[in-house]
């Protein structure tokens, strides 16, 4: 083992990256689309025998050749990646692994947050990280009888989002509104949060929460050990729900509102899993038809982003509440508009 060193692998090193791809394939892993750093251990013949990568504050694509397992190589890879994360200021780290290897990462200081038996374990390097998140969630002074929840990304906040929030607010004594706080969207989190709060200021029974790192987003969820896209979406939904259910029980949430999305495989599958799993935990799942414009067209954030990209302000006025429209017509929004217009495809964010 002492003869092996962990080396950074650059994206332009196509030869070594091909060897890493081959190693991942041998171990039943696909290279994740979201990676920002990769390292590897090469043997004396230049073959990749261990590898690991990062994306944001996650560790991913960890693999060791079956011929070299038991030699401590994965320990070296993980230690290298943790040091790299610390150097760039990421101290709260997460990883997804197969449940059969969760014990190994427990020995390296990671603690399980949630799991799907036989498939995925979601772990963090803080022993009480998720418990502290639950403990610090804001609660009402009194205990209302009807408590609901909404989880939205609001990229950007549209009339459709506003309609969904208003409906949930009006039909319940209290609404816990979780805003996905990971900055993986074209509209930055600080802007999305501001637009949501301004667009719902007329409602007086909402508690706003940042999702933190626990309500999972598509951009950080790993697909590298899932057999196909359907499996990725289904397992993401199931793991997301495991976490949400624990949050719901902590806050006394008995209803979750979601909007339907006729054209989205992801949303439809999420909704299907929620309607199956949430009632088992005493939580109703209410799927609300989308608010429309021009009689039949559903309002969506992707349509709004496309209108921003195209400079179609007439269409945008039909999609956004006045508070969001005021922002996008201000000088403050110019960097965000420029970013949206610089993207070739804005529908997948």
Buried (B, 14 or more C-beta within 10 A) or exposed (E): EEEBEBBEBEEEBEEBBEBBBEBBEEBEBBBBEBBEBBBBBBBEEEBBBBBBBBBBBBBBBBBBBEEBBEBBBBBBBBBBBBEBBEEEEBEEBBBBBEBEEBEBBEEBBBBBBBBBEEBBBBBBBBEEBBBEBBEEBEEBEEEEEEBBBBBBBBBBBBBBBBBBBBBBBEEBBBBBBBBBBBEBBBBBBEBBBBBBBBBBEEBEBBBBBBBBBBBBBBBBBBBBBBEEEEEBBBBBBBBBBBBBBBBBBBBBBBBBBBBEBEEEEBBBBBBBBBBEBBEEBEBEBBBBEBBBBEEEEBBBBBBBBBBBBEEBEEBBBBBBBEBBBBBBBEEEBEEBBEBBBEEEEBEEB
